[in-house]
Amino acid sequence: MDDTNEIARKAVGLREELLRTVRESAPDTWAQMIRHGARFTMPEAWSVLDPTDQAARLAETELRRVIDGPLYALGHGACRAVIDASCAGLLLAPDILPAPSGSVYFHTPIALPGPDRVGSVMIATWGPPPPAMGLPGLWLTWYADPRESGEAARIGLPPTTGVRIDQEHFLRFFPAIDQRLMPGTAPAEETSRILRTVLLTLLGIRQELLPGRTIQPASAAESGDRSAPPVRVVEIADPAIPRRLAEAAGAHAMKLLA
């Protein structure tokens, strides 16, 4: 069994680092990425702005999603369960979300470094799109940590390199049906798998298939740091959870389609 306080401490630490990165370095980094051809999802009205303004708005919106929402953390067993369940498809609607926005930490990475990924994916965020998007849906982003797997040293990044954005997506709510959420569909099978993994995690938390307990990390409690959020830590070792998650996703889809 994982140490619950250790999971909570790491979750809070990675969330704090994510906030620091988005607040301090992301506006400049993302602006440079946009200038070099990177395509971020954004409202059409933003796309005509200078890259500096585009990046600033993206960063400000992401900060609000994380700050305004709860923090969840999955231990090794829970991570394994949602990864195993990611073969299931689902339909996206607001009622699968445990909160309108927030962040979730995975103690076991849900994706490993690869040709286009500089580190392990261990934290994801979700929340509403900017009002300028003009469409109902969900903004989903995940970040890679190049230090977790030693990738920072291997590819020559400074040892202080923090989390880096890996992918961000805007998904429409039902009745729109996003083919990336259907199992085994192309293109970008890896992206589809990660999308389903994160969304099945949120569905499992919402439907209490991934039960947990809320704790305050020991380090924050001892230091009196009231800015550190409580963490809902999910630790399970039930081999039936992947099947139950798939069944819940199927039942939810049938209800929407009825």
ChimeraX attribute file (.defattr): number of C-alpha atoms within 10 A of each C-alpha:
attribute: neighborCount
match mode: 1-to-1
recipient: residues
	/A:1	9
	/A:2	13
	/A:3	9
	/A:4	18
	/A:5	16
	/A:6	15
	/A:7	23
	/A:8	30
	/A:9	21
	/A:10	16
	/A:11	28
	/A:12	23
	/A:13	14
	/A:14	18
	/A:15	24
	/A:16	17
	/A:17	14
	/A:18	23
	/A:19	19
	/A:20	15
	/A:21	20
	/A:22	24
	/A:23	15
	/A:24	12
	/A:25	12
	/A:26	22
	/A:27	22
	/A:28	17
	/A:29	16
	/A:30	23
	/A:31	19
	/A:32	15
	/A:33	16
	/A:34	17
	/A:35	13
	/A:36	9
	/A:37	8
	/A:38	11
	/A:39	12
	/A:40	16
	/A:41	16
	/A:42	19
	/A:43	17
	/A:44	11
	/A:45	10
	/A:46	17
	/A:47	14
	/A:48	10
	/A:49	11
	/A:50	12
	/A:51	19
	/A:52	16
	/A:53	16
	/A:54	21
	/A:55	24
	/A:56	18
	/A:57	16
	/A:58	21
	/A:59	22
	/A:60	14
	/A:61	16
	/A:62	25
	/A:63	18
	/A:64	15
	/A:65	21
	/A:66	22
	/A:67	16
	/A:68	14
	/A:69	18
	/A:70	18
	/A:71	23
	/A:72	26
	/A:73	28
	/A:74	29
	/A:75	23
	/A:76	19
	/A:77	20
	/A:78	26
	/A:79	23
	/A:80	21
	/A:81	24
	/A:82	26
	/A:83	22
	/A:84	17
	/A:85	22
	/A:86	25
	/A:87	18
	/A:88	22
	/A:89	24
	/A:90	27
	/A:91	24
	/A:92	25
	/A:93	19
	/A:94	14
	/A:95	13
	/A:96	21
	/A:97	22
	/A:98	19
	/A:99	17
	/A:100	16
	/A:101	22
	/A:102	21
	/A:103	25
	/A:104	25
	/A:105	27
	/A:106	23
	/A:107	23
	/A:108	18
	/A:109	21
	/A:110	19
	/A:111	18
	/A:112	17
	/A:113	18
	/A:114	10
	/A:115	5
	/A:116	7
	/A:117	19
	/A:118	25
	/A:119	24
	/A:120	24
	/A:121	27
	/A:122	24
	/A:123	25
	/A:124	25
	/A:125	23
	/A:126	27
	/A:127	24
	/A:128	21
	/A:129	24
	/A:130	17
	/A:131	9
	/A:132	11
	/A:133	16
	/A:134	10
	/A:135	15
	/A:136	18
	/A:137	19
	/A:138	22
	/A:139	21
	/A:140	22
	/A:141	20
	/A:142	22
	/A:143	22
	/A:144	24
	/A:145	27
	/A:146	26
	/A:147	20
	/A:148	16
	/A:149	15
	/A:150	15
	/A:151	19
	/A:152	19
	/A:153	13
	/A:154	11
	/A:155	10
	/A:156	8
	/A:157	14
	/A:158	10
	/A:159	12
	/A:160	9
	/A:161	13
	/A:162	20
	/A:163	27
	/A:164	20
	/A:165	20
	/A:166	17
	/A:167	16
	/A:168	18
	/A:169	17
	/A:170	19
	/A:171	22
	/A:172	18
	/A:173	16
	/A:174	16
	/A:175	11
	/A:176	13
	/A:177	14
	/A:178	15
	/A:179	15
	/A:180	22
	/A:181	24
	/A:182	18
	/A:183	16
	/A:184	16
	/A:185	13
	/A:186	12
	/A:187	10
	/A:188	10
	/A:189	13
	/A:190	13
	/A:191	16
	/A:192	22
	/A:193	25
	/A:194	21
	/A:195	22
	/A:196	25
	/A:197	25
	/A:198	24
	/A:199	24
	/A:200	26
	/A:201	28
	/A:202	24
	/A:203	23
	/A:204	24
	/A:205	20
	/A:206	16
	/A:207	16
	/A:208	11
	/A:209	18
	/A:210	22
	/A:211	15
	/A:212	17
	/A:213	12
	/A:214	14
	/A:215	16
	/A:216	18
	/A:217	23
	/A:218	13
	/A:219	14
	/A:220	16
	/A:221	13
	/A:222	9
	/A:223	8
	/A:224	10
	/A:225	11
	/A:226	10
	/A:227	8
	/A:228	17
	/A:229	20
	/A:230	20
	/A:231	24
	/A:232	22
	/A:233	25
	/A:234	24
	/A:235	22
	/A:236	21
	/A:237	13
	/A:238	11
	/A:239	13
	/A:240	9
	/A:241	21
	/A:242	23
	/A:243	15
	/A:244	15
	/A:245	24
	/A:246	21
	/A:247	14
	/A:248	19
	/A:249	22
	/A:250	16
	/A:251	13
	/A:252	18
	/A:253	17
	/A:254	12
	/A:255	9
	/A:256	13
	/A:257	10
	/A:258	5
